[in-house]
Amino acid sequence: MHIKKGDTVVVLSGDEKGKKGKVAQVMPKAARAVVEGLNMKKKHQRPRKQGQAGQVIEIAVPIHVSKLARVDK
């Protein structure tokens, strides 16, 4: 794979096209990478303990590496 953890990348296609971010995690077997602050989705989380309220959290969803290009420094 041409993308490594810590690289700065730009998204080539999709809803996040043209945006830049830093790679937080790489999944070589799935050919995907998680980019900080990009491709954020909302996840509804159930309460863990009785009496605690549920919540909606935002998580970064992996993007296929073919849609990413490394930015030169």
N, CA, C, O and CB atoms as a CASP TS submission, in Angstrom:
PFRMAT TS
TARGET T0000
AUTHOR 0000-0000-0000
METHOD Language model
MODEL 1
PARENT N/A
ATOM      1  N   MET     1       0.836  -1.193   0.000  1.00  0.00           N
ATOM      2  CA  MET     1       0.000   0.000   0.000  1.00  0.00           C
ATOM      3  C   MET     1       0.873   1.245   0.000  1.00  0.00           C
ATOM      4  O   MET     1       1.961   1.262   0.576  1.00  0.00           O
ATOM      5  CB  MET     1      -0.947   0.004   1.214  1.00  0.00           C
ATOM      6  N   HIS     2       0.380   2.279  -0.652  1.00  0.00           N
ATOM      7  CA  HIS     2       1.142   3.512  -0.761  1.00  0.00           C
ATOM      8  C   HIS     2       0.845   4.490   0.371  1.00  0.00           C
ATOM      9  O   HIS     2       1.459   5.555   0.434  1.00  0.00           O
ATOM     10  CB  HIS     2       0.860   4.168  -2.083  1.00  0.00           C
ATOM     11  N   ILE     3      -0.074   4.156   1.258  1.00  0.00           N
ATOM     12  CA  ILE     3      -0.463   5.018   2.379  1.00  0.00           C
ATOM     13  C   ILE     3       0.011   4.381   3.677  1.00  0.00           C
ATOM     14  O   ILE     3      -0.136   3.176   3.879  1.00  0.00           O
ATOM     15  CB  ILE     3      -2.008   5.248   2.407  1.00  0.00           C
ATOM     16  N   LYS     4       0.582   5.204   4.559  1.00  0.00           N
ATOM     17  CA  LYS     4       1.031   4.727   5.870  1.00  0.00           C
ATOM     18  C   LYS     4       0.441   5.620   6.959  1.00  0.00           C
ATOM     19  O   LYS     4       0.006   6.739   6.688  1.00  0.00           O
ATOM     20  CB  LYS     4       2.592   4.708   5.956  1.00  0.00           C
ATOM     21  N   LYS     5       0.432   5.120   8.181  1.00  0.00           N
ATOM     22  CA  LYS     5      -0.061   5.878   9.316  1.00  0.00           C
ATOM     23  C   LYS     5       0.785   7.143   9.486  1.00  0.00           C
ATOM     24  O   LYS     5       2.014   7.088   9.454  1.00  0.00           O
ATOM     25  CB  LYS     5      -0.037   5.017  10.606  1.00  0.00           C
ATOM     26  N   GLY     6       0.117   8.269   9.665  1.00  0.00           N
ATOM     27  CA  GLY     6       0.812   9.538   9.854  1.00  0.00           C
ATOM     28  C   GLY     6       0.958  10.358   8.583  1.00  0.00           C
ATOM     29  O   GLY     6       1.308  11.536   8.655  1.00  0.00           O
ATOM     30  N   ASP     7       0.697   9.765   7.414  1.00  0.00           N
ATOM     31  CA  ASP     7       0.779  10.497   6.147  1.00  0.00           C
ATOM     32  C   ASP     7      -0.362  11.504   6.046  1.00  0.00           C
ATOM     33  O   ASP     7      -1.445  11.295   6.593  1.00  0.00           O
ATOM     34  CB  ASP     7       0.743   9.521   4.947  1.00  0.00           C
ATOM     35  N   THR     8      -0.100  12.597   5.338  1.00  0.00           N
ATOM     36  CA  THR     8      -1.150  13.548   5.012  1.00  0.00           C
ATOM     37  C   THR     8      -1.674  13.184   3.636  1.00  0.00           C
ATOM     38  O   THR     8      -0.901  13.044   2.689  1.00  0.00           O
ATOM     39  CB  THR     8      -0.631  15.026   5.057  1.00  0.00           C
ATOM     40  N   VAL     9      -2.986  13.031   3.524  1.00  0.00           N
ATOM     41  CA  VAL     9      -3.593  12.583   2.270  1.00  0.00           C
ATOM     42  C   VAL     9      -4.695  13.544   1.836  1.00  0.00           C
ATOM     43  O   VAL     9      -5.225  14.313   2.638  1.00  0.00           O
ATOM     44  CB  VAL     9      -4.159  11.157   2.420  1.00  0.00           C
ATOM     45  N   VAL    10      -5.025  13.483   0.547  1.00  0.00           N
ATOM     46  CA  VAL    10      -6.146  14.227  -0.014  1.00  0.00           C
ATOM     47  C   VAL    10      -7.107  13.209  -0.616  1.00  0.00           C
ATOM     48  O   VAL    10      -6.684  12.214  -1.204  1.00  0.00           O
ATOM     49  CB  VAL    10      -5.671  15.278  -1.089  1.00  0.00           C
ATOM     50  N   VAL    11      -8.410  13.468  -0.463  1.00  0.00           N
ATOM     51  CA  VAL    11      -9.438  12.558  -0.984  1.00  0.00           C
ATOM     52  C   VAL    11      -9.693  12.909  -2.451  1.00  0.00           C
ATOM     53  O   VAL    11      -9.922  14.072  -2.784  1.00  0.00           O
ATOM     54  CB  VAL    11     -10.768  12.653  -0.143  1.00  0.00           C
ATOM     55  N   LEU    12      -9.653  11.900  -3.326  1.00  0.00           N
ATOM     56  CA  LEU    12      -9.788  12.101  -4.765  1.00  0.00           C
ATOM     57  C   LEU    12     -11.228  12.057  -5.261  1.00  0.00           C
ATOM     58  O   LEU    12     -11.545  12.704  -6.259  1.00  0.00           O
ATOM     59  CB  LEU    12      -8.992  11.073  -5.486  1.00  0.00           C
ATOM     60  N   SER    13     -12.111  11.309  -4.591  1.00  0.00           N
ATOM     61  CA  SER    13     -13.493  11.205  -5.054  1.00  0.00           C
ATOM     62  C   SER    13     -14.428  10.978  -3.876  1.00  0.00           C
ATOM     63  O   SER    13     -14.007  10.600  -2.782  1.00  0.00           O
ATOM     64  CB  SER    13     -13.640  10.067  -6.081  1.00  0.00           C
ATOM     65  N   GLY    14     -15.710  11.222  -4.133  1.00  0.00           N
ATOM     66  CA  GLY    14     -16.722  11.009  -3.104  1.00  0.00           C
ATOM     67  C   GLY    14     -17.174  12.311  -2.469  1.00  0.00           C
ATOM     68  O   GLY    14     -16.855  13.392  -2.964  1.00  0.00           O
ATOM     69  N   ASP    15     -17.918  12.212  -1.373  1.00  0.00           N
ATOM     70  CA  ASP    15     -18.460  13.383  -0.682  1.00  0.00           C
ATOM     71  C   ASP    15     -17.366  14.264  -0.094  1.00  0.00           C
ATOM     72  O   ASP    15     -17.550  15.475   0.029  1.00  0.00           O
ATOM     73  CB  ASP    15     -19.406  12.946   0.418  1.00  0.00           C
ATOM     74  N   GLU    16     -16.240  13.680   0.266  1.00  0.00           N
ATOM     75  CA  GLU    16     -15.148  14.404   0.911  1.00  0.00           C
ATOM     76  C   GLU    16     -14.071  14.843  -0.085  1.00  0.00           C
ATOM     77  O   GLU    16     -12.950  15.149   0.324  1.00  0.00           O
ATOM     78  CB  GLU    16     -14.525  13.539   1.990  1.00  0.00           C
ATOM     79  N   LYS    17     -14.387  14.880  -1.374  1.00  0.00           N
ATOM     80  CA  LYS    17     -13.422  15.175  -2.433  1.00  0.00           C
ATOM     81  C   LYS    17     -12.714  16.511  -2.203  1.00  0.00           C
ATOM     82  O   LYS    17     -13.353  17.532  -1.947  1.00  0.00           O
ATOM     83  CB  LYS    17     -14.121  15.187  -3.788  1.00  0.00           C
ATOM     84  N   GLY    18     -11.375  16.483  -2.300  1.00  0.00           N
ATOM     85  CA  GLY    18     -10.567  17.689  -2.158  1.00  0.00           C
ATOM     86  C   GLY    18     -10.133  18.002  -0.743  1.00  0.00           C
ATOM     87  O   GLY    18      -9.296  18.883  -0.546  1.00  0.00           O
ATOM     88  N   LYS    19     -10.667  17.318   0.242  1.00  0.00           N
ATOM     89  CA  LYS    19     -10.316  17.586   1.632  1.00  0.00           C
ATOM     90  C   LYS    19      -9.034  16.849   2.010  1.00  0.00           C
ATOM     91  O   LYS    19      -8.745  15.769   1.494  1.00  0.00           O
ATOM     92  CB  LYS    19     -11.466  17.176   2.568  1.00  0.00           C
ATOM     93  N   LYS    20      -8.271  17.456   2.924  1.00  0.00           N
ATOM     94  CA  LYS    20      -7.011  16.867   3.376  1.00  0.00           C
ATOM     95  C   LYS    20      -7.130  16.444   4.832  1.00  0.00           C
ATOM     96  O   LYS    20      -7.912  17.010   5.597  1.00  0.00           O
ATOM     97  CB  LYS    20      -5.843  17.862   3.198  1.00  0.00           C
ATOM     98  N   GLY    21      -6.339  15.437   5.204  1.00  0.00           N
ATOM     99  CA  GLY    21      -6.329  14.969   6.580  1.00  0.00           C
ATOM    100  C   GLY    21      -5.156  14.044   6.834  1.00  0.00           C
ATOM    101  O   GLY    21      -4.439  13.652   5.913  1.00  0.00           O
ATOM    102  N   LYS    22      -4.973  13.703   8.104  1.00  0.00           N
ATOM    103  CA  LYS    22      -3.881  12.835   8.526  1.00  0.00           C
ATOM    104  C   LYS    22      -4.412  11.419   8.739  1.00  0.00           C
ATOM    105  O   LYS    22      -5.487  11.242   9.312  1.00  0.00           O
ATOM    106  CB  LYS    22      -3.216  13.373   9.820  1.00  0.00           C
ATOM    107  N   VAL    23      -3.672  10.414   8.284  1.00  0.00           N
ATOM    108  CA  VAL    23      -4.091   9.018   8.412  1.00  0.00           C
ATOM    109  C   VAL    23      -3.886   8.573   9.855  1.00  0.00           C
ATOM    110  O   VAL    23      -2.782   8.663  10.392  1.00  0.00           O
ATOM    111  CB  VAL    23      -3.299   8.100   7.430  1.00  0.00           C
ATOM    112  N   ALA    24      -4.965   8.090  10.477  1.00  0.00           N
ATOM    113  CA  ALA    24      -4.921   7.634  11.867  1.00  0.00           C
ATOM    114  C   ALA    24      -4.706   6.128  11.967  1.00  0.00           C
ATOM    115  O   ALA    24      -4.060   5.650  12.900  1.00  0.00           O
ATOM    116  CB  ALA    24      -6.205   8.019  12.583  1.00  0.00           C
ATOM    117  N   GLN    25      -5.253   5.369  10.993  1.00  0.00           N
ATOM    118  CA  GLN    25      -5.177   3.913  11.040  1.00  0.00           C
ATOM    119  C   GLN    25      -5.199   3.373   9.622  1.00  0.00           C
ATOM    120  O   GLN    25      -5.885   3.916   8.755  1.00  0.00           O
ATOM    121  CB  GLN    25      -6.340   3.314  11.877  1.00  0.00           C
ATOM    122  N   VAL    26      -4.444   2.299   9.384  1.00  0.00           N
ATOM    123  CA  VAL    26      -4.418   1.650   8.072  1.00  0.00           C
ATOM    124  C   VAL    26      -4.809   0.190   8.239  1.00  0.00           C
ATOM    125  O   VAL    26      -4.355  -0.484   9.164  1.00  0.00           O
ATOM    126  CB  VAL    26      -3.013   1.775   7.407  1.00  0.00           C
ATOM    127  N   MET    27      -5.664  -0.297   7.328  1.00  0.00           N
ATOM    128  CA  MET    27      -6.098  -1.691   7.327  1.00  0.00           C
ATOM    129  C   MET    27      -5.681  -2.327   6.004  1.00  0.00           C
ATOM    130  O   MET    27      -6.444  -2.275   5.039  1.00  0.00           O
ATOM    131  CB  MET    27      -7.645  -1.805   7.543  1.00  0.00           C
ATOM    132  N   PRO    28      -4.470  -2.935   5.932  1.00  0.00           N
ATOM    133  CA  PRO    28      -3.955  -3.443   4.662  1.00  0.00           C
ATOM    134  C   PRO    28      -4.786  -4.579   4.057  1.00  0.00           C
ATOM    135  O   PRO    28      -4.924  -4.641   2.836  1.00  0.00           O
ATOM    136  CB  PRO    28      -2.552  -3.914   4.855  1.00  0.00           C
ATOM    137  N   LYS    29      -5.335  -5.467   4.867  1.00  0.00           N
ATOM    138  CA  LYS    29      -6.119  -6.584   4.324  1.00  0.00           C
ATOM    139  C   LYS    29      -7.402  -6.105   3.668  1.00  0.00           C
ATOM    140  O   LYS    29      -7.846  -6.688   2.679  1.00  0.00           O
ATOM    141  CB  LYS    29      -6.448  -7.583   5.425  1.00  0.00           C
ATOM    142  N   ALA    30      -8.002  -5.052   4.205  1.00  0.00           N
ATOM    143  CA  ALA    30      -9.230  -4.504   3.638  1.00  0.00           C
ATOM    144  C   ALA    30      -8.942  -3.386   2.642  1.00  0.00           C
ATOM    145  O   ALA    30      -9.863  -2.899   1.987  1.00  0.00           O
ATOM    146  CB  ALA    30     -10.136  -3.989   4.747  1.00  0.00           C
ATOM    147  N   ALA    31      -7.684  -2.968   2.515  1.00  0.00           N
ATOM    148  CA  ALA    31      -7.256  -1.868   1.631  1.00  0.00           C
ATOM    149  C   ALA    31      -7.992  -0.580   1.966  1.00  0.00           C
ATOM    150  O   ALA    31      -8.468   0.124   1.076  1.00  0.00           O
ATOM    151  CB  ALA    31      -7.493  -2.236   0.154  1.00  0.00           C
ATOM    152  N   ARG    32      -8.080  -0.282   3.242  1.00  0.00           N
ATOM    153  CA  ARG    32      -8.776   0.917   3.702  1.00  0.00           C
ATOM    154  C   ARG    32      -7.929   1.671   4.728  1.00  0.00           C
ATOM    155  O   ARG    32      -7.022   1.110   5.343  1.00  0.00           O
ATOM    156  CB  ARG    32     -10.143   0.548   4.307  1.00  0.00           C
ATOM    157  N   ALA    33      -8.246   2.953   4.894  1.00  0.00           N
ATOM    158  CA  ALA    33      -7.541   3.794   5.861  1.00  0.00           C
ATOM    159  C   ALA    33      -8.546   4.727   6.530  1.00  0.00           C
ATOM    160  O   ALA    33      -9.514   5.165   5.908  1.00  0.00           O
ATOM    161  CB  ALA    33      -6.400   4.607   5.174  1.00  0.00           C
ATOM    162  N   VAL    34      -8.303   5.026   7.807  1.00  0.00           N
ATOM    163  CA  VAL    34      -9.119   5.976   8.560  1.00  0.00           C
ATOM    164  C   VAL    34      -8.377   7.300   8.559  1.00  0.00           C
ATOM    165  O   VAL    34      -7.215   7.368   8.959  1.00  0.00           O
ATOM    166  CB  VAL    34      -9.403   5.475  10.028  1.00  0.00           C
ATOM    167  N   VAL    35      -9.056   8.363   8.103  1.00  0.00           N
ATOM    168  CA  VAL    35      -8.462   9.696   8.055  1.00  0.00           C
ATOM    169  C   VAL    35      -9.143  10.560   9.109  1.00  0.00           C
ATOM    170  O   VAL    35     -10.371  10.616   9.177  1.00  0.00           O
ATOM    171  CB  VAL    35      -8.600  10.332   6.629  1.00  0.00           C
ATOM    172  N   GLU    36      -8.337  11.235   9.934  1.00  0.00           N
ATOM    173  CA  GLU    36      -8.871  12.047  11.028  1.00  0.00           C
ATOM    174  C   GLU    36      -9.739  13.185  10.503  1.00  0.00           C
ATOM    175  O   GLU    36      -9.311  13.951   9.640  1.00  0.00           O
ATOM    176  CB  GLU    36      -7.731  12.610  11.877  1.00  0.00           C
ATOM    177  N   GLY    37     -10.948  13.292  11.021  1.00  0.00           N
ATOM    178  CA  GLY    37     -11.841  14.385  10.677  1.00  0.00           C
ATOM    179  C   GLY    37     -12.576  14.251   9.361  1.00  0.00           C
ATOM    180  O   GLY    37     -13.360  15.133   9.011  1.00  0.00           O
ATOM    181  N   LEU    38     -12.350  13.174   8.619  1.00  0.00           N
ATOM    182  CA  LEU    38     -13.018  12.979   7.339  1.00  0.00           C
ATOM    183  C   LEU    38     -13.892  11.736   7.374  1.00  0.00           C
ATOM    184  O   LEU    38     -13.623  10.794   8.120  1.00  0.00           O
ATOM    185  CB  LEU    38     -11.993  12.875   6.209  1.00  0.00           C
ATOM    186  N   ASN    39     -14.945  11.744   6.555  1.00  0.00           N
ATOM    187  CA  ASN    39     -15.866  10.629   6.436  1.00  0.00           C
ATOM    188  C   ASN    39     -16.482  10.278   7.795  1.00  0.00           C
ATOM    189  O   ASN    39     -16.547   9.110   8.178  1.00  0.00           O
ATOM    190  CB  ASN    39     -15.147   9.413   5.847  1.00  0.00           C
ATOM    191  N   MET    40     -16.933  11.311   8.516  1.00  0.00           N
ATOM    192  CA  MET    40     -17.519  11.133   9.832  1.00  0.00           C
ATOM    193  C   MET    40     -18.975  10.692   9.704  1.00  0.00           C
ATOM    194  O   MET    40     -19.742  11.263   8.928  1.00  0.00           O
ATOM    195  CB  MET    40     -17.417  12.432  10.648  1.00  0.00           C
ATOM    196  N   LYS    41     -19.342   9.681  10.464  1.00  0.00           N
ATOM    197  CA  LYS    41     -20.705   9.167  10.505  1.00  0.00           C
ATOM    198  C   LYS    41     -21.195   9.173  11.944  1.00  0.00           C
ATOM    199  O   LYS    41     -20.404   9.050  12.879  1.00  0.00           O
ATOM    200  CB  LYS    41     -20.782   7.740   9.902  1.00  0.00           C
ATOM    201  N   LYS    42     -22.507   9.316  12.116  1.00  0.00           N
ATOM    202  CA  LYS    42     -23.085   9.322  13.454  1.00  0.00           C
ATOM    203  C   LYS    42     -23.479   7.908  13.845  1.00  0.00           C
ATOM    204  O   LYS    42     -24.040   7.165  13.039  1.00  0.00           O
ATOM    205  CB  LYS    42     -24.305  10.265  13.525  1.00  0.00           C
ATOM    206  N   LYS    43     -23.182   7.537  15.092  1.00  0.00           N
ATOM    207  CA  LYS    43     -23.509   6.222  15.614  1.00  0.00           C
ATOM    208  C   LYS    43     -24.321   6.413  16.888  1.00  0.00           C
ATOM    209  O   LYS    43     -23.928   7.160  17.784  1.00  0.00           O
ATOM    210  CB  LYS    43     -22.221   5.375  15.880  1.00  0.00           C
ATOM    211  N   HIS    44     -25.458   5.727  16.956  1.00  0.00           N
ATOM    212  CA  HIS    44     -26.292   5.792  18.146  1.00  0.00           C
ATOM    213  C   HIS    44     -25.804   4.733  19.122  1.00  0.00           C
ATOM    214  O   HIS    44     -25.742   3.549  18.791  1.00  0.00           O
ATOM    215  CB  HIS    44     -27.801   5.590  17.799  1.00  0.00           C
ATOM    216  N   GLN    45     -25.456   5.173  20.335  1.00  0.00           N
ATOM    217  CA  GLN    45     -24.895   4.275  21.335  1.00  0.00           C
ATOM    218  C   GLN    45     -25.903   4.076  22.467  1.00  0.00           C
ATOM    219  O   GLN    45     -26.472   5.035  22.988  1.00  0.00           O
ATOM    220  CB  GLN    45     -23.555   4.829  21.884  1.00  0.00           C
ATOM    221  N   ARG    46     -26.109   2.820  22.830  1.00  0.00           N
ATOM    222  CA  ARG    46     -27.025   2.493  23.919  1.00  0.00           C
ATOM    223  C   ARG    46     -26.393   2.850  25.257  1.00  0.00           C
ATOM    224  O   ARG    46     -25.170   2.932  25.369  1.00  0.00           O
ATOM    225  CB  ARG    46     -27.406   0.999  23.884  1.00  0.00           C
ATOM    226  N   PRO    47     -27.234   3.063  26.280  1.00  0.00           N
ATOM    227  CA  PRO    47     -26.680   3.312  27.606  1.00  0.00           C
ATOM    228  C   PRO    47     -25.954   2.075  28.135  1.00  0.00           C
ATOM    229  O   PRO    47     -26.428   0.953  27.961  1.00  0.00           O
ATOM    230  CB  PRO    47     -27.791   3.730  28.578  1.00  0.00           C
ATOM    231  N   ARG    48     -24.828   2.276  28.768  1.00  0.00           N
ATOM    232  CA  ARG    48     -24.038   1.163  29.303  1.00  0.00           C
ATOM    233  C   ARG    48     -24.579   0.673  30.649  1.00  0.00           C
ATOM    234  O   ARG    48     -24.647  -0.531  30.894  1.00  0.00           O
ATOM    235  CB  ARG    48     -22.577   1.584  29.455  1.00  0.00           C
ATOM    236  N   LYS    49     -24.954   1.596  31.502  1.00  0.00           N
ATOM    237  CA  LYS    49     -25.443   1.241  32.835  1.00  0.00           C
ATOM    238  C   LYS    49     -26.884   1.720  32.987  1.00  0.00           C
ATOM    239  O   LYS    49     -27.341   2.596  32.254  1.00  0.00           O
ATOM    240  CB  LYS    49     -24.537   1.856  33.944  1.00  0.00           C
ATOM    241  N   GLN    50     -27.584   1.133  33.945  1.00  0.00           N
ATOM    242  CA  GLN    50     -28.955   1.537  34.207  1.00  0.00           C
ATOM    243  C   GLN    50     -28.966   2.965  34.737  1.00  0.00           C
ATOM    244  O   GLN    50     -28.190   3.314  35.626  1.00  0.00           O
ATOM    245  CB  GLN    50     -29.634   0.573  35.208  1.00  0.00           C
ATOM    246  N   GLY    51     -29.848   3.781  34.185  1.00  0.00           N
ATOM    247  CA  GLY    51     -29.935   5.174  34.607  1.00  0.00           C
ATOM    248  C   GLY    51     -29.095   6.108  33.756  1.00  0.00           C
ATOM    249  O   GLY    51     -29.264   7.326  33.817  1.00  0.00           O
ATOM    250  N   GLN    52     -28.196   5.553  32.968  1.00  0.00           N
ATOM    251  CA  GLN    52     -27.345   6.367  32.099  1.00  0.00           C
ATOM    252  C   GLN    52     -28.099   6.640  30.792  1.00  0.00           C
ATOM    253  O   GLN    52     -28.874   5.801  30.332  1.00  0.00           O
ATOM    254  CB  GLN    52     -25.972   5.652  31.820  1.00  0.00           C
ATOM    255  N   ALA    53     -27.874   7.788  30.210  1.00  0.00           N
ATOM    256  CA  ALA    53     -28.557   8.150  28.962  1.00  0.00           C
ATOM    257  C   ALA    53     -27.778   7.632  27.758  1.00  0.00           C
ATOM    258  O   ALA    53     -26.551   7.537  27.781  1.00  0.00           O
ATOM    259  CB  ALA    53     -28.735   9.682  28.861  1.00  0.00           C
ATOM    260  N   GLY    54     -28.525   7.299  26.704  1.00  0.00           N
ATOM    261  CA  GLY    54     -27.876   6.936  25.446  1.00  0.00           C
ATOM    262  C   GLY    54     -27.333   8.200  24.791  1.00  0.00           C
ATOM    263  O   GLY    54     -27.658   9.310  25.214  1.00  0.00           O
ATOM    264  N   GLN    55     -26.515   8.035  23.768  1.00  0.00           N
ATOM    265  CA  GLN    55     -25.929   9.204  23.122  1.00  0.00           C
ATOM    266  C   GLN    55     -25.653   8.927  21.655  1.00  0.00           C
ATOM    267  O   GLN    55     -25.634   7.779  21.213  1.00  0.00           O
ATOM    268  CB  GLN    55     -24.641   9.620  23.831  1.00  0.00           C
ATOM    269  N   VAL    56     -25.441  10.004  20.910  1.00  0.00           N
ATOM    270  CA  VAL    56     -25.082   9.910  19.506  1.00  0.00           C
ATOM    271  C   VAL    56     -23.637  10.393  19.393  1.00  0.00           C
ATOM    272  O   VAL    56     -23.330  11.534  19.738  1.00  0.00           O
ATOM    273  CB  VAL    56     -26.061  10.755  18.590  1.00  0.00           C
ATOM    274  N   ILE    57     -22.741   9.508  18.903  1.00  0.00           N
ATOM    275  CA  ILE    57     -21.327   9.862  18.766  1.00  0.00           C
ATOM    276  C   ILE    57     -20.948   9.866  17.292  1.00  0.00           C
ATOM    277  O   ILE    57     -21.567   9.176  16.482  1.00  0.00           O
ATOM    278  CB  ILE    57     -20.425   8.877  19.560  1.00  0.00           C
ATOM    279  N   GLU    58     -19.924  10.649  16.948  1.00  0.00           N
ATOM    280  CA  GLU    58     -19.433  10.676  15.575  1.00  0.00           C
ATOM    281  C   GLU    58     -18.136   9.884  15.510  1.00  0.00           C
ATOM    282  O   GLU    58     -17.233  10.091  16.320  1.00  0.00           O
ATOM    283  CB  GLU    58     -19.220  12.139  15.078  1.00  0.00           C
ATOM    284  N   ILE    59     -18.048   8.971  14.538  1.00  0.00           N
ATOM    285  CA  ILE    59     -16.845   8.173  14.355  1.00  0.00           C
ATOM    286  C   ILE    59     -16.353   8.334  12.925  1.00  0.00           C
ATOM    287  O   ILE    59     -17.145   8.559  12.009  1.00  0.00           O
ATOM    288  CB  ILE    59     -17.109   6.682  14.683  1.00  0.00           C
ATOM    289  N   ALA    60     -15.035   8.218  12.735  1.00  0.00           N
ATOM    290  CA  ALA    60     -14.443   8.280  11.403  1.00  0.00           C
ATOM    291  C   ALA    60     -14.525   6.889  10.775  1.00  0.00           C
ATOM    292  O   ALA    60     -14.053   5.911  11.353  1.00  0.00           O
ATOM    293  CB  ALA    60     -12.960   8.787  11.461  1.00  0.00           C
ATOM    294  N   VAL    61     -15.127   6.810   9.591  1.00  0.00           N
ATOM    295  CA  VAL    61     -15.314   5.554   8.881  1.00  0.00           C
ATOM    296  C   VAL    61     -14.172   5.384   7.883  1.00  0.00           C
ATOM    297  O   VAL    61     -13.756   6.365   7.268  1.00  0.00           O
ATOM    298  CB  VAL    61     -16.697   5.512   8.164  1.00  0.00           C
ATOM    299  N   PRO    62     -13.647   4.155   7.702  1.00  0.00           N
ATOM    300  CA  PRO    62     -12.540   3.939   6.763  1.00  0.00           C
ATOM    301  C   PRO    62     -12.904   4.282   5.318  1.00  0.00           C
ATOM    302  O   PRO    62     -14.047   4.115   4.892  1.00  0.00           O
ATOM    303  CB  PRO    62     -12.083   2.500   6.835  1.00  0.00           C
ATOM    304  N   ILE    63     -11.901   4.768   4.572  1.00  0.00           N
ATOM    305  CA  ILE    63     -12.032   5.103   3.157  1.00  0.00           C
ATOM    306  C   ILE    63     -11.114   4.168   2.375  1.00  0.00           C
ATOM    307  O   ILE    63     -10.008   3.871   2.827  1.00  0.00           O
ATOM    308  CB  ILE    63     -11.681   6.615   2.884  1.00  0.00           C
ATOM    309  N   HIS    64     -11.553   3.706   1.220  1.00  0.00           N
ATOM    310  CA  HIS    64     -10.717   2.836   0.384  1.00  0.00           C
ATOM    311  C   HIS    64      -9.498   3.613  -0.098  1.00  0.00           C
ATOM    312  O   HIS    64      -9.610   4.779  -0.476  1.00  0.00           O
ATOM    313  CB  HIS    64     -11.525   2.281  -0.826  1.00  0.00           C
ATOM    314  N   VAL    65      -8.329   2.964  -0.085  1.00  0.00           N
ATOM    315  CA  VAL    65      -7.074   3.653  -0.414  1.00  0.00           C
ATOM    316  C   VAL    65      -7.008   4.115  -1.866  1.00  0.00           C
ATOM    317  O   VAL    65      -6.207   4.996  -2.181  1.00  0.00           O
ATOM    318  CB  VAL    65      -5.903   2.746  -0.128  1.00  0.00           C
ATOM    319  N   SER    66      -7.817   3.555  -2.757  1.00  0.00           N
ATOM    320  CA  SER    66      -7.816   4.020  -4.145  1.00  0.00           C
ATOM    321  C   SER    66      -8.402   5.428  -4.268  1.00  0.00           C
ATOM    322  O   SER    66      -8.195   6.098  -5.280  1.00  0.00           O
ATOM    323  CB  SER    66      -8.605   3.047  -5.027  1.00  0.00           C
ATOM    324  N   LYS    67      -9.124   5.876  -3.254  1.00  0.00           N
ATOM    325  CA  LYS    67      -9.702   7.216  -3.247  1.00  0.00           C
ATOM    326  C   LYS    67      -8.806   8.231  -2.550  1.00  0.00           C
ATOM    327  O   LYS    67      -9.180   9.396  -2.412  1.00  0.00           O
ATOM    328  CB  LYS    67     -11.055   7.190  -2.578  1.00  0.00           C
ATOM    329  N   LEU    68      -7.605   7.794  -2.101  1.00  0.00           N
ATOM    330  CA  LEU    68      -6.691   8.675  -1.377  1.00  0.00           C
ATOM    331  C   LEU    68      -5.392   8.841  -2.144  1.00  0.00           C
ATOM    332  O   LEU    68      -4.931   7.927  -2.827  1.00  0.00           O
ATOM    333  CB  LEU    68      -6.410   8.130   0.028  1.00  0.00           C
ATOM    334  N   ALA    69      -4.808  10.031  -2.016  1.00  0.00           N
ATOM    335  CA  ALA    69      -3.499  10.306  -2.599  1.00  0.00           C
ATOM    336  C   ALA    69      -2.657  11.035  -1.561  1.00  0.00           C
ATOM    337  O   ALA    69      -3.135  11.956  -0.899  1.00  0.00           O
ATOM    338  CB  ALA    69      -3.625  11.146  -3.912  1.00  0.00           C
ATOM    339  N   ARG    70      -1.415  10.623  -1.425  1.00  0.00           N
ATOM    340  CA  ARG    70      -0.521  11.237  -0.454  1.00  0.00           C
ATOM    341  C   ARG    70      -0.136  12.639  -0.928  1.00  0.00           C
ATOM    342  O   ARG    70       0.097  12.858  -2.117  1.00  0.00           O
ATOM    343  CB  ARG    70       0.742  10.364  -0.239  1.00  0.00           C
ATOM    344  N   VAL    71      -0.071  13.580   0.006  1.00  0.00           N
ATOM    345  CA  VAL    71       0.301  14.962  -0.300  1.00  0.00           C
ATOM    346  C   VAL    71       1.785  15.112  -0.026  1.00  0.00           C
ATOM    347  O   VAL    71       2.265  14.761   1.053  1.00  0.00           O
ATOM    348  CB  VAL    71      -0.537  15.989   0.541  1.00  0.00           C
ATOM    349  N   ASP    72       2.518  15.639  -1.015  1.00  0.00           N
ATOM    350  CA  ASP    72       3.955  15.866  -0.837  1.00  0.00           C
ATOM    351  C   ASP    72       4.173  17.040   0.096  1.00  0.00           C
ATOM    352  O   ASP    72       3.376  17.978   0.139  1.00  0.00           O
ATOM    353  CB  ASP    72       4.652  16.120  -2.195  1.00  0.00           C
ATOM    354  N   LYS    73       5.277  16.972   0.850  1.00  0.00           N
ATOM    355  CA  LYS    73       5.588  18.037   1.793  1.00  0.00           C
ATOM    356  C   LYS    73       6.351  19.146   1.136  1.00  0.00           C
ATOM    357  O   LYS    73       6.696  20.129   1.790  1.00  0.00           O
ATOM    358  CB  LYS    73       6.371  17.504   2.957  1.00  0.00           C
TER
END
